[in-house]
Amino acid sequence: MSESVPLLVHSSSVKRRCSPCHFLLIHSREAVLVLFWDLIIGIAQYVGLSVMSDDLAHVRKIELGLAFTFIVAGYLGDFLISRHKLILAGLYSLFLLVIPMLLVVSLQLVPSNDIILLIYIIFSYAVFVIVGAVRVNVLPFNIDQLIGSSSDELTAIIHWHNAGPLLGPFIITNANLLATEYRRIVWLGSIIVFVTAILVSHSLFNHYLNTTPVNTVNPVKLIVRVLCYARKHKYPENRSALTYWEEEAPSRLDLGKDKYGGPFTEEEVEDVKTVLRLLPMVIIFGLSGSLYNLYSISMDATAYGCNDLNTGMQSYFRKYIPSMLKRIGIGLTLIFIVNVLYVILAILGNYHFGETFHCLTIFDKKLSARPQSWQYFDEIIGAIVWYSNDVVSVEFILAQCPKSMRGTVIALWFSLFRLRSQFQFMLIFWPFLQYMSPDIPLGRGFYFFLTLSVLSLLVLVLFIYLAKRYKLRVREVEINIHQIAENYTIRYIEQDEEHR
């Protein structure tokens, strides 16, 4: 067997006759274990945000705090602290914070004392920050467990990663019927149960995990060093004779490679080039979702049992549109088309597109519930946009991002994802509501949708330009198969001796 094999082997080379959903299966035991952690942490995060949703000021502070936490935690997990240790430290900290909070809420001491209330609020923010830091490192840590696996398993990890927030409503739907104190008890109690389940499963199956530190090089420092070297050097220092046979002349960044006399390895320079190509795409992926919303009355997907449309879309898009960039482009195109449709309705003076409205216009809250057909229409559009922006984009980032910088880049996407609502409200919606009179011709809703259409068109054009120029990173990683097999054999022998 050849010792040089791709890190992720695409399974399309093996002919199989399976259902379109076969890619959702995961065969790696360690990946399934970490995925279980990811799912329940995602549920805990969703439940916590839902409990705090009554106070918008607190929610906005939490969103901003999570955005900052994601970047810091992903950056630390890349080189300073191993992701495994960071996850465990966060879980133990959660356990120590949530137990006193649960006692305070159970004894109803929060409203009675200002000092206790202040401490409870500080602890609540700390819990959200720690949960965010843990979740942003769990996903890259799960990808680290897939060495030698097929690309289908990478896809399955990303799809199941998004199932946590989708499962959260099953817990919070009944909890919202309770008083505020009892909802907090449900939230804190669920965190204790989830953390306990993770710690117990970790102690039982820790020997399956690949806990080797990913990187010891500061990714930001590496990027800065490569860029500074490229700025100072226009010509090769000590060019290897073999490089004269290359068809393309080296770029300024390529001059940093050791074969051109630079101080960096070829892998390090290629990693930096990949990240620089990827960063504009990450920004587009993270913020493009803020250009789309369902401006409708009674947006309750459970009314007609449409909750499963999000997951049902995935297998068919993947089967008939294999290119990830094309799938993302379809989502951006759909956002632009929907915004143009809203503009046309505004010109016609008819906002009742299946009782579609925006709060910048006048509407009647007593209107009857909309037909079921419009509910399906909205849900299909929402499912496509969600799939392209929140699933395929993450899969593309993780597939292309260098392993040494994976945590930082995916943390940037998570941060932008949390800032979507703030971006839409403060930079797009708020100026129209605050500084534009509702009596202007066509109404201020028309200009709001026109702005969204122009912005979505610019984003779409920019994405098409970047996608056409993007050079996919194809890795041929040298993996010693015999060494991997030997390590696994030694590990199992040691485990067998321990249990005797």
Protein Blocks (a to p, Z undefined) as FASTA:
>chain_A
ZZbdcfbdcfklpccdddfklmmpcfbfklmmmmmmmmmmmmmmmmmmmmmmmpmmlmmm
mmmmmmmmmmmmmmmmmmmpcfklmmmmmmmmmmmmmmmmmmmmmnopmmmpmklmmmmm
mmmmmmmmmmmmmmmmmmmmmmmmmgoiafklmmmmmmmmmmmmmmmmmmmmmmmmpcfk
lmmmmmmmmmmmmmmmmmmmmmmmmmmpccbdfbfcdfklmmmmmmmmmmmpmbdfbdcf
klmmpfbdcdfklmmpmklopabdfklmmmmmmmmmmmmmmmmmmmmmmmgccddehiaf
klnopmmmmmmmmmmmmmmmmblklmmmmmmmmmmmmmmmmmmmmmnopabgghiacfkb
ccdfkbccddfklmmmmmmmmmmmmmmmmmmmmmmmmmmpcfklmmmmmmmmmmmmmmmm
mmmmmmmmmmmmmmpcfkbghijklmmmmmmmmmmmmmmmmmmmmmmmpccddddddddf
klmmmmmmmmmmmmmmmmZZ
